[in-house]
Amino acid sequence: MKFLKRIGIIALFFLGVSWAVCNFQGLANKGEFDSIVLNFKQDIPITEVENKISQLSQQYNQEIHLNSEFSNNERVYILEGNKQFLKQLKESGLSELTDYIEPNYQYHTLEAVNDPQYSEQWNLQNINIEAAWRKAKGKGVTVAVIDTGVSRVPDLQKTEFVEGYDFVNDKKEANDDHGHGTHVAGTVAQSTNNRYGVAGVAYQAKIMPLKVLSAAGFGTISDIAEAIRFAADHNADIINMSLGGGGASQMMEDAINYAHEKGVVIVAAAGNEGRSSASYPSRYDKVISVSALNANNEKAFYSNYGVGVDISAPGGGQDKKILQETIDPNTGQAILTGFMGTSMASPHVAGVAALIRSAGVKEPDKIRQILEGSAKDIENDKLNYYGSGQLDAEAALKLAKKGQFPLGLDHDLLMKLLMLAVAYGFTVWFSQSIRFTDLFHLGMVLGSCGFFLLKLVEIFDVPQWPLRLVSSPLGEWGNAIQGSVDINPIFASVLIPFCLMALLLGNSIAKWFAMGITLGMAGFLTVTTFTSPGLWLFSSDLLSQIFLGVNALLCLGLVSLSLKES
């Protein structure tokens, strides 16, 4: 227990150092906005709120208005302003009357290049949709598409719609004037078996169109948050948000938590910046964040990955895009066209969630568990390109019908435990000569497995490589620095232990750290030889195995020689 306590303290120390060195203003402070949200406290009399609004309007010479007709209960008001004005408001004493004063961040569509090319829905084949349809088609489930609106193009004529709302123009008809939302809705529930166009994932599901993004593809968090609440209050089962941007928002998170508590599954796109963390709102805990795959089931070049990504789904690439019918924003006419982006990946997951819901699973956490538990696992996904894996509709429906949820440990974590166990197994050979000091144990951990449990900690908006270093064994530090999957043979060899031995063997205290590193490396190399031998610049697994095995033996030989010398 004392050893585990010491290791825990050391791990926390490394985590703290990484945070202190790397902390900087990240995505939470990079959002764009030109208006501000005022959320007045519920216990303040409405007359006092109205008087304050009137005073502010006169003081700043601008109209301050409710965000929409649905804002009365939440007392959400909007006024124009920038960062300086936001700071001025927060320092004015207005905070005493409000729950929060925050930027009304602009989120935007997440599709990438839009050039129509292909007519085959490779994306539906890649998620095994045909087998899933034999079990469910989404009947009775309502999917809210929070986007640019949805237009009833010919290939959505047989799809059932329920009442939605246009939060951009404050009207009931939520028609699309951009094309993005209609395309997204098509992936969810395009009319199918109608001898026209293409198919949708859950084509018997209902669509609730909620317009929060303008014809230019931009919208505010206040509109998006109110759309989430609208969906939850009007019996939506699934919400899809193929949109995102920078800027954390309490208003948004409150709305997401509200919808989740009412039993709504919330799915969102991870973002298209190629960054190692998901964008808002997909990064919130109650949202399923979706990264994008190309037609080869590899991470799409534009897709965000890493921290916050929960699952991956087809999003398309330059060669093959996601084909659905939408509108041409220039003419308003229906067109079959291909888009690509995490925007296109998200509705695949939302559609499969609708299939699971229609199969009888209603709790949002269980639906999420099924999606993630049935996803195709990708080994050596050290950078978390795929989250829990790649979306598999057939496997998800099988799991939903069984009602079983896998609880197994992560494969990578099991391998790290095995490496540590093998390393300590080697100490049996030398136990009479080794001094089991704290430095020795620290070296063993760093050499064999690293502080791998830190991989379970998600810290947004910091460079990821320092955390990858701390949570990886010494032999994988090359991967962490390069951001690659293949093991770097310079790090995964006897070279670094030999250098440490040469430097520290003369020090009666520090030499035990070098001994621990060397034995730990022997454990790492031994397990890696038989599990994942792929080495950078090596042409075959056999050559990699020979290299790793020989270096494991050399590490053991180095310890034996060093103990004789000391």
C-alpha positions in Angstrom: 0.0 0.0 0.0 2.9 2.4 0.8 4.4 1.7 -2.6 1.0 2.4 -4.4 0.6 5.6 -2.3 4.0 6.8 -3.3 3.4 6.0 -7.0 0.1 7.9 -6.8 1.8 11.0 -5.3 4.5 10.9 -8.0 1.8 10.6 -10.7 -0.1 13.6 -9.3 3.2 15.5 -9.2 3.9 14.8 -12.9 0.3 15.8 -13.8 0.6 19.0 -11.9 3.9 19.9 -13.5 2.4 19.2 -17.0 -0.6 21.3 -16.2 1.6 24.2 -14.9 3.9 24.1 -17.9 1.3 23.7 -20.5 -1.7 25.7 -19.2 -2.7 28.4 -21.6 -5.8 30.1 -23.0 -7.4 27.4 -25.1 -10.6 26.8 -27.0 -12.7 27.9 -24.0 -11.5 31.4 -24.7 -11.2 31.5 -28.4 -14.9 31.7 -29.4 -16.2 34.5 -31.6 -19.1 36.6 -30.5 -20.7 40.0 -31.1 -23.5 39.8 -28.5 -23.8 39.0 -24.8 -26.2 36.8 -22.8 -27.7 38.1 -19.6 -29.5 35.4 -17.5 -31.4 37.1 -14.6 -32.0 35.2 -11.4 -35.3 33.6 -10.9 -35.9 35.0 -7.4 -35.7 38.6 -8.6 -39.2 40.2 -9.2 -39.9 40.6 -12.9 -40.6 44.3 -12.4 -37.1 44.8 -11.1 -35.7 42.9 -14.1 -37.7 45.0 -16.5 -36.5 48.2 -14.8 -32.9 47.1 -15.0 -33.3 46.2 -18.7 -34.7 49.7 -19.3 -31.8 51.3 -17.5 -29.2 49.3 -19.4 -30.9 50.1 -22.7 -30.7 53.9 -22.0 -27.2 53.7 -20.5 -25.8 51.8 -23.5 -28.1 53.2 -26.1 -29.2 49.9 -27.5 -32.2 47.6 -27.4 -31.9 44.7 -25.0 -34.4 42.0 -25.8 -35.4 38.5 -24.9 -33.7 35.9 -27.1 -37.0 34.5 -28.3 -40.5 33.9 -27.2 -39.2 30.9 -25.2 -36.9 33.1 -23.1 -39.4 34.4 -20.6 -39.1 31.5 -18.1 -35.3 31.4 -18.2 -35.1 35.3 -18.3 -32.5 35.2 -21.1 -31.7 38.6 -22.6 -29.4 39.5 -25.4 -27.5 42.7 -26.1 -24.7 43.7 -28.5 -21.1 43.8 -27.2 -17.5 42.7 -27.5 -14.9 41.4 -25.0 -14.3 44.8 -23.5 -18.0 45.4 -23.0 -18.4 42.0 -21.5 -15.7 42.8 -18.9 -17.4 46.1 -18.2 -20.7 44.4 -17.5 -19.2 41.8 -15.2 -17.5 44.6 -13.2 -20.6 46.8 -13.1 -22.4 45.1 -10.2 -24.9 43.5 -12.6 -23.6 40.0 -11.6 -25.6 40.3 -8.4 -28.8 40.2 -10.4 -27.8 37.5 -12.8 -26.9 33.8 -12.8 -24.3 34.4 -15.5 -23.2 37.0 -18.0 -21.4 35.3 -20.8 -20.5 35.7 -24.5 -23.2 34.6 -27.0 -20.7 32.6 -29.0 -21.2 32.0 -32.6 -21.1 28.3 -33.7 -21.1 27.3 -37.3 -21.6 24.4 -39.6 -18.8 21.8 -39.7 -18.9 20.5 -43.3 -15.7 20.7 -45.3 -15.3 21.0 -49.1 -18.6 20.7 -50.9 -18.2 19.2 -54.5 -20.7 16.7 -55.8 -18.9 13.6 -57.2 -20.2 10.3 -56.1 -23.6 8.5 -56.2 -22.8 5.4 -54.0 -23.5 5.4 -50.3 -20.4 3.7 -49.2 -20.9 5.2 -45.7 -24.1 3.1 -45.0 -22.3 -0.1 -46.1 -19.4 0.7 -43.9 -21.6 0.8 -40.8 -23.4 -2.4 -41.8 -26.8 -0.7 -42.0 -28.6 -3.4 -44.0 -28.3 -5.9 -41.2 -29.4 -3.3 -38.7 -32.5 -2.6 -40.7 -33.7 -6.2 -40.2 -34.0 -5.4 -36.5 -35.2 -1.7 -36.5 -35.8 1.2 -38.7 -36.4 4.0 -36.2 -40.2 3.9 -36.1 -41.7 6.1 -33.4 -38.5 7.9 -32.6 -38.1 11.7 -33.1 -34.8 13.2 -34.0 -34.3 16.9 -33.5 -31.9 18.3 -36.1 -30.5 21.5 -34.7 -28.9 23.1 -37.7 -29.6 25.5 -40.6 -33.2 24.2 -40.8 -34.6 21.4 -43.0 -36.4 21.8 -46.3 -38.8 19.2 -47.6 -36.9 18.2 -50.7 -38.4 15.3 -52.8 -36.3 12.7 -51.0 -37.8 13.8 -47.6 -41.4 13.9 -48.8 -42.2 10.5 -47.2 -40.3 11.2 -44.1 -42.5 12.2 -41.2 -41.9 15.7 -39.7 -43.0 17.1 -36.3 -43.3 20.7 -35.4 -40.0 22.6 -35.1 -39.0 26.2 -34.8 -36.8 28.8 -36.5 -34.8 30.5 -33.7 -32.9 32.7 -36.2 -36.0 34.4 -37.5 -38.4 33.6 -34.7 -41.0 31.8 -36.6 -42.5 28.3 -36.7 -41.4 27.3 -40.2 -37.8 26.1 -39.9 -36.9 26.0 -43.6 -33.3 25.6 -44.8 -31.6 28.5 -46.6 -28.1 27.0 -46.5 -28.3 23.3 -47.4 -26.4 21.9 -44.5 -29.3 21.0 -42.2 -31.3 19.3 -45.0 -28.2 17.2 -45.9 -27.8 16.2 -42.2 -31.5 15.4 -41.8 -31.2 13.2 -44.9 -28.4 11.1 -43.4 -30.7 10.6 -40.3 -34.0 9.8 -42.1 -33.9 10.3 -45.9 -37.0 8.7 -47.4 -36.1 5.2 -48.3 -37.6 2.5 -50.6 -39.4 5.3 -52.5 -37.7 4.7 -55.9 -35.9 8.0 -55.6 -32.6 9.4 -54.4 -30.7 7.8 -51.5 -31.4 6.2 -48.2 -31.3 7.4 -44.6 -30.0 5.6 -41.5 -33.2 5.6 -39.5 -35.7 6.2 -42.3 -38.8 5.6 -40.3 -37.9 8.1 -37.7 -39.5 11.6 -37.4 -37.5 14.8 -38.0 -37.9 17.9 -35.8 -36.3 20.8 -37.7 -34.8 23.4 -35.4 -33.1 26.3 -37.2 -30.3 28.0 -35.2 -27.8 28.7 -38.0 -28.3 31.4 -40.6 -28.0 31.2 -44.4 -24.3 31.9 -43.8 -24.0 29.0 -41.5 -23.5 30.9 -38.2 -25.6 31.1 -35.1 -25.4 31.9 -31.4 -25.3 29.7 -28.3 -28.4 31.3 -27.0 -30.4 30.1 -29.9 -28.8 26.7 -29.8 -29.4 26.3 -26.1 -33.0 27.3 -26.5 -33.4 24.8 -29.3 -32.0 22.1 -27.1 -34.6 22.9 -24.4 -37.4 23.1 -27.1 -36.5 19.7 -28.3 -36.5 18.2 -24.8 -39.8 19.9 -24.0 -41.5 18.8 -27.3 -40.7 15.0 -26.9 -37.6 14.7 -29.0 -35.7 11.4 -28.3 -32.5 12.2 -30.1 -30.7 15.6 -30.8 -28.1 15.9 -33.5 -25.9 19.0 -33.6 -23.6 19.1 -36.6 -22.2 22.4 -35.5 -19.6 23.8 -33.2 -17.1 26.4 -32.3 -15.0 27.8 -29.5 -16.2 29.0 -26.1 -17.6 27.2 -23.1 -21.1 28.3 -22.1 -23.0 27.7 -18.9 -26.2 28.4 -20.7 -25.3 25.6 -23.3 -24.2 23.1 -20.6 -27.4 23.8 -18.6 -29.5 23.1 -21.6 -27.7 19.9 -22.4 -28.0 18.7 -18.9 -31.7 19.6 -18.9 -32.3 17.6 -22.1 -30.3 14.6 -20.8 -32.3 14.5 -17.6 -35.5 14.4 -19.7 -34.1 11.3 -21.4 -32.7 12.8 -24.6 -29.7 11.4 -26.3 -27.4 14.2 -27.6 -25.0 13.7 -30.4 -22.6 16.3 -31.9 -19.7 16.7 -34.3 -16.2 16.8 -32.9 -15.0 19.5 -35.3 -12.9 19.9 -38.4 -9.8 21.7 -37.3 -7.6 18.5 -37.2 -7.0 19.4 -33.5 -6.3 16.9 -30.7 -9.5 17.7 -28.8 -13.2 18.0 -29.6 -14.9 21.4 -30.2 -17.9 22.7 -28.3 -20.7 21.5 -27.8 -19.5 17.9 -28.4 -16.9 18.1 -25.6 -19.6 18.3 -22.9 -19.9 15.2 -20.7 -23.5 14.5 -21.7 -22.9 14.8 -25.4 -21.6 11.9 -27.6 -18.8 13.4 -29.6 -18.2 12.0 -33.1 -15.0 12.1 -35.2 -15.0 11.5 -38.9 -13.8 8.5 -41.0 -13.0 8.5 -44.7 -14.1 5.7 -47.1 -11.2 3.5 -46.0 -12.4 3.6 -42.4 -9.4 5.8 -41.4 -9.5 9.1 -39.6 -10.5 11.8 -42.1 -7.7 14.4 -42.5 -9.8 17.3 -41.2 -11.3 15.5 -38.2 -10.6 16.5 -34.6 -9.5 13.6 -32.4 -8.1 12.9 -29.0 -9.6 14.4 -25.8 -13.4 14.3 -25.8 -14.0 12.1 -28.8 -16.3 9.2 -28.0 -16.9 7.4 -31.3 -16.2 7.7 -35.0 -18.4 7.4 -38.0 -18.3 8.1 -41.8 -17.7 11.7 -42.6 -16.2 11.4 -46.1 -13.0 12.6 -47.8 -11.9 14.4 -50.9 -12.4 11.3 -53.0 -15.7 10.0 -51.6 -18.2 12.2 -49.8 -21.5 11.6 -48.0 -24.3 11.8 -50.6 -27.7 13.1 -49.6 -30.4 15.3 -51.2 -30.4 18.9 -50.0 -31.0 22.3 -51.5 -28.8 24.6 -53.5 -28.7 27.7 -51.4 -28.3 29.9 -54.5 -31.5 28.6 -56.2 -33.4 26.9 -53.4 -33.8 23.9 -55.7 -33.2 20.3 -54.6 -29.9 18.7 -55.5 -28.2 15.4 -54.8 -24.7 16.3 -53.6 -21.8 15.1 -51.5 -20.6 16.9 -48.4 -17.7 15.9 -46.1 -17.0 16.8 -42.4 -17.7 15.7 -38.9 -21.1 17.3 -39.6 -21.8 14.4 -41.8 -20.4 11.8 -39.3 -22.6 12.9 -36.4 -26.0 12.1 -38.0 -24.8 8.6 -38.6 -24.5 8.1 -34.9 -27.7 10.0 -34.2 -29.5 7.7 -36.7 -28.2 4.5 -35.1 -29.2 5.9 -31.7 -32.7 6.3 -33.1 -32.6 2.6 -34.3 -31.5 1.5 -30.8 -34.3 3.6 -29.2 -36.9 2.1 -31.5 -35.6 -1.4 -30.5 -36.8 -0.6 -27.0 -33.8 0.9 -25.1 -34.9 4.3 -23.8 -32.4 5.5 -21.2 -29.8 7.9 -22.9 -26.9 6.5 -20.9 -27.7 2.9 -21.9 -28.0 4.0 -25.6 -24.6 5.6 -25.3 -23.2 2.5 -23.7 -24.5 0.3 -26.5 -23.1 2.7 -29.2 -19.7 2.7 -27.6 -19.7 -1.0 -26.5 -20.6 -2.2 -30.0 -18.2 0.0 -31.9 -15.5 -1.7 -33.8 -12.4 -1.6 -31.6 -9.3 -0.2 -33.2 -6.0 -1.4 -31.7 -3.1 1.0 -31.2 -5.4 4.0 -31.3 -2.9 5.8 -29.0 -4.0 9.3 -30.2 -7.7 8.5 -29.8 -8.7 9.0 -33.4 -11.7 6.8 -33.0 -12.9 7.1 -29.4 -14.5 3.8 -28.4 -14.2 2.7 -32.0 -15.9 2.8 -35.3 -19.7 2.9 -35.5 -21.3 -0.5 -36.3 -25.1 -0.3 -36.7 -25.5 -4.1 -36.9 -23.5 -4.8 -33.7 -25.3 -2.0 -31.9 -28.7 -3.5 -32.7 -27.6 -7.0 -31.7 -26.4 -5.6 -28.3 -29.6 -3.6 -27.9 -31.7 -6.7 -28.4 -29.6 -8.6 -25.9 -29.7 -5.8 -23.4 -26.1 -6.6 -22.4 -23.4 -4.0 -22.0 -19.7 -4.9 -22.0 -17.7 -3.8 -19.0 -14.2 -5.0 -20.0 -11.0 -3.1 -19.3 -9.3 -1.2 -22.1 -6.9 -3.4 -24.0 -4.1 -0.9 -23.8 -4.4 -0.6 -20.0 -4.3 -4.4 -19.6 -1.1 -4.4 -21.7 0.5 -1.8 -19.5 -0.3 -3.8 -16.4 1.2 -6.9 -18.0 4.4 -5.0 -18.8 4.7 -3.9 -15.2 4.0 -7.4 -13.9 6.7 -8.9 -16.3 9.2 -6.3 -15.2 8.7 -7.1 -11.6 8.9 -10.8 -12.5 12.4 -10.2 -13.8 13.5 -8.9 -10.4 13.1 -12.4 -9.0 16.4 -13.3 -10.8 18.2 -10.4 -9.1 16.3 -9.9 -5.9 19.2 -10.7 -3.6 21.3 -8.0 -5.1 18.7 -5.2 -5.7 17.8 -2.5 -3.2 14.1 -1.8 -3.6 14.2 1.9 -3.1 11.6 4.5 -4.1 13.8 5.5 -7.0 14.0 1.9 -8.1 10.2 1.6 -8.1 9.9 4.9 -10.0 12.3 3.6 -12.6 10.4 0.4 -13.0 7.1 2.2 -13.6 8.6 4.7 -16.1 10.5 1.9 -18.0 7.7 -0.6 -18.1 4.3 1.1 -18.3 4.4 4.8 -17.4 1.7 6.4 -15.3 -0.8 4.9 -17.7 -3.9 5.7 -15.6 -3.4 9.4 -16.5 -4.8 8.4 -19.9 -8.2 8.3 -18.2 -7.8 12.0 -17.3 -9.1 14.4 -19.9 -7.7 17.9 -19.9 -8.9 20.1 -22.8 -6.9 22.9 -24.5 -3.4 22.0 -23.5 -0.7 20.4 -25.7 -1.3 16.7 -25.5 2.3 15.4 -25.9 3.5 16.1 -22.2 0.5 14.1 -20.9 1.3 11.4 -23.4 4.9 11.3 -22.2 3.9 10.9 -18.6 1.3 8.3 -19.3 3.5 6.2 -21.6 6.5 3.9 -20.9 9.9 5.1 -21.9 9.9 2.9 -24.9 6.8 4.7 -26.3 8.1 8.3 -25.8 9.1 8.4 -29.4 5.4 7.9 -30.3 4.3 10.6 -27.9 6.8 13.1 -29.4 6.2 12.2 -33.0 2.4 11.7 -32.6 2.7 8.4 -34.4 1.5 4.8 -33.9 4.7 2.9 -34.9 7.2 2.4 -32.1 10.5 4.4 -32.4 13.4 1.9 -32.3 15.7 4.4 -30.7 13.5 4.7 -27.6 12.4 1.0 -27.6 15.9 -0.4 -27.2 18.7 -0.8 -24.7 20.3 2.5 -25.8 18.6 4.8 -23.2 19.1 2.4 -20.3 22.7 1.9 -21.2 23.3 5.7 -21.2 21.6 6.0 -17.8 23.6 3.2 -16.4 26.8 4.8 -17.7 25.9 8.1 -16.0 24.4 6.9 -12.7 26.1 3.7 -11.9 28.8 5.5 -9.8 26.1 7.1 -7.6 25.0 4.8 -4.8 21.5 6.2 -4.7 20.7 7.2 -8.3 22.0 4.0 -9.8 18.9 2.2 -8.5 16.7 4.5 -10.6 18.8 3.4 -13.7 18.4 -0.3 -12.6 14.6 0.2 -12.3 14.4 1.8 -15.8 16.4 -1.0 -17.3 14.4 -3.8 -15.8 11.2 -1.9 -16.6 12.3 -1.6 -20.2 13.0 -5.3 -20.3 9.4 -5.9 -19.3 8.1 -3.4 -21.9 10.2 -4.9 -24.7 9.3 -8.5 -23.8 5.5 -7.9 -23.9 5.7 -5.7 -27.0 7.7 -8.4 -28.8 4.6 -10.7 -28.7 1.8 -8.2 -28.9 2.4 -5.1 -31.1 5.9 -5.4 -32.6 5.5 -2.7 -35.4 8.6 -0.6 -35.4 9.1 2.7 -37.3 11.3 2.1 -40.5 11.2 -1.7 -40.1 9.8 -3.5 -43.1 8.3 -6.6 -41.3 6.9 -7.7 -38.0 9.4 -10.5 -37.8 12.4 -8.1 -38.0 10.7 -5.9 -35.4 10.2 -8.9 -33.1 13.8 -9.9 -33.4 15.0 -6.4 -32.6 12.7 -6.0 -29.6 13.5 -9.5 -28.2 17.2 -9.0 -28.5 17.0 -5.6 -26.8 15.0 -7.1 -24.0 17.8 -9.7 -23.4 20.4 -6.9 -23.6 18.5 -5.0 -20.9 18.6 -8.0 -18.6 22.3 -8.6 -19.4 23.0 -4.9 -18.6 21.4 -5.2 -15.2 23.4 -8.4 -14.5 26.7 -6.8 -15.4 25.9 -3.6 -13.5 25.1 -5.5 -10.3 28.4 -7.4 -10.6 30.3 -4.1 -11.0 28.6 -2.3 -8.1 
